[in-house]
Amino acid sequence: MNTFSKQYEIAKQNSIKFMKNGQISAYLHALVEMNKYKRLMVAVIAN
């Protein structure tokens, strides 16, 4: 669980960096990665 939250925060920081630099494709990939880790955290909590 702790690693998922760290990876989520890293993806969040990357998405902010990509958005500021105007890298739309990389920004969207970072958002997808954030969504993946968020779903994994919810799954771990549910079990």
Contacts in CASP RR format, 6 or more apart in sequence:
PFRMAT RR
TARGET T0000
AUTHOR 0000-0000-0000
METHOD contacts of the structure
MODEL  1
MNTFSKQYEIAKQNSIKFMKNGQISAYLHALVEMNKYKRLMVAVIAN
1 41 0 8 1.000
1 44 0 8 1.000
1 45 0 8 1.000
4 37 0 8 1.000
4 40 0 8 1.000
4 41 0 8 1.000
4 44 0 8 1.000
5 37 0 8 1.000
5 41 0 8 1.000
7 33 0 8 1.000
7 37 0 8 1.000
8 34 0 8 1.000
8 37 0 8 1.000
8 38 0 8 1.000
8 41 0 8 1.000
11 30 0 8 1.000
11 33 0 8 1.000
11 34 0 8 1.000
11 37 0 8 1.000
12 30 0 8 1.000
12 34 0 8 1.000
14 26 0 8 1.000
14 30 0 8 1.000
14 33 0 8 1.000
15 27 0 8 1.000
15 30 0 8 1.000
15 31 0 8 1.000
15 34 0 8 1.000
18 24 0 8 1.000
18 26 0 8 1.000
18 27 0 8 1.000
18 30 0 8 1.000
19 27 0 8 1.000
END
